[in-house]
Amino acid sequence: MGAEVSILALVTTDKSRYLGGDPLAFLVKDEEEMEQLTFSLARALMADVVQLRTGECLVIKR
């Protein structure tokens, strides 16, 4: 069995991908804001960041 991974947040600049709900979804204005918010959240939650090919970022907890 592998380790369980929880998605804590999705951060995106694409309005069509912002759905809200659980996990949290954050709509940001640009890449700079995405980087700042994503890494601040990860630091505060003691979590990791994964950047998807589509440009979105996930904050995950292993």
C-alpha positions as CSV (number, residue, x, y, z in Angstrom):
1,M,0.0,0.0,0.0
2,G,1.2,3.5,-0.9
3,A,1.1,6.5,1.3
4,E,-2.2,8.4,1.3
5,V,-2.1,11.8,-0.4
6,S,-4.7,14.5,0.3
7,I,-5.3,17.5,-2.0
8,L,-5.7,20.6,0.2
9,A,-6.0,23.3,-2.4
10,L,-6.0,24.1,-6.1
11,V,-4.6,27.4,-7.3
12,T,-5.4,28.6,-10.9
13,T,-5.5,31.6,-13.1
14,D,-8.1,29.9,-15.4
15,K,-11.6,31.0,-14.5
16,S,-13.1,28.0,-16.2
17,R,-11.2,25.7,-13.9
18,Y,-12.1,27.5,-10.7
19,L,-15.0,25.4,-9.2
20,G,-14.7,26.0,-5.4
21,G,-15.6,23.2,-3.0
22,D,-13.5,20.7,-1.3
23,P,-10.6,20.9,-1.6
24,L,-10.4,24.7,-1.6
25,A,-9.9,26.4,-5.0
26,F,-8.3,29.8,-5.4
27,L,-8.6,31.9,-8.5
28,V,-5.6,34.3,-8.8
29,K,-4.8,37.0,-11.3
30,D,-1.4,35.9,-12.6
31,E,1.5,33.6,-12.2
32,E,3.3,35.7,-9.6
33,E,0.2,35.7,-7.4
34,M,-0.1,32.0,-7.9
35,E,3.4,31.4,-6.8
36,Q,3.2,33.6,-3.7
37,L,-0.2,32.1,-2.6
38,T,0.7,28.5,-3.3
39,F,4.0,28.5,-1.5
40,S,2.5,30.5,1.5
41,L,-0.3,28.0,1.8
42,A,2.1,25.0,1.6
43,R,4.4,26.5,4.2
44,A,1.5,27.3,6.6
45,L,0.0,23.8,6.1
46,M,3.3,22.0,6.1
47,A,2.5,20.6,2.7
48,D,4.0,20.1,-0.7
49,V,3.3,21.9,-4.0
50,V,2.8,20.1,-7.4
51,Q,2.6,22.1,-10.6
52,L,0.4,20.5,-13.2
53,R,1.1,20.6,-17.0
54,T,-2.0,22.8,-17.3
55,G,-0.4,25.4,-15.2
56,E,-2.4,24.9,-12.1
57,C,-0.8,24.2,-8.7
58,L,-1.9,21.7,-6.1
59,V,-1.1,21.9,-2.4
60,I,-0.9,18.3,-1.2
61,K,-0.3,16.6,2.1
62,R,1.4,13.2,2.1
